Amino acid sequence: MSTSHDVITPAELGRELGHNDGDRPGITVRRYLRQRYPDHPKNQRWELTPEEADDVPESVKAGETDSVRRSV
């Protein structure tokens, strides 16, 4: 089982990627995750492994979020 240092939240990842989504820094990352992993239980916390975090594509990185918004 993962410990807290083995996971990253969408908010943490969003901040690392340079997103400034106001009070919700992980919203862009979560949009991508919901599309990529549709079987994730609704209203459950996202805790990403390093591999899952690395899977977040370049298009989700800061300044390139229009394609994610259009596809949701």
N, C-alpha and C positions, 0 to 999 in steps of 0.2 A: 504494500500500500504506500502511496506517495505521502511524503511529509510536506509541510508548507513551503520549504525551500526548494522543492522539486517542481512546483507549479507556479503559474503566473495567471493573473486575472486579466480579462479584456481591458479593464481600466488601466492596469499597470502597463500592459502592452501598448495601449493607445498612447499613453504618456511617453513611453519609450520611442514610439514611432513619430512623435511630434504632433499628435492631434490636440486641438484645443476645442473640444466640444462642450465647453462650459462646465456645467455640473456633472456631465456624463461623458468623461473622456474615453470610455470604452465603447460607445454606441456604434461607431463605424466598424470596429472589430467585431462586435456582436452581430451586426447585420451580415457580415461575411460569414461568421460562424453558423448562424441560423440557416443560411443558404447551403453551406458546405456540409453541415451535419444536421439534416432535418429531423433525425431521430432523437436528438438530444431532448430530454424531458423538458417540457415547457415550465417556465418559472423556477428552474433549478439553476444554481450557481455554476458558472463556467470556471473551471480550474484547468488550465491548459498545461500539458506537459511541454518540455522544451521542443519536442518534435512537432506537436500541434502548433505551437507558437511560430516555429520556423515555417510552417505550412501557410501562414497568412501571406498572401501574395503581395507583390510590389504594388499592385493597384489599390491596395488598402492603405498603403503608407501615406503619410501626410501629404496633402495637396493633390491627391489623385483619387478622390472618393466618389466622383460622379458616376463611374461605371458600377460601383456597388449600389448606389442609391437607385439607379435605373433598373437594376436587375432584381430588386427586392419587391 
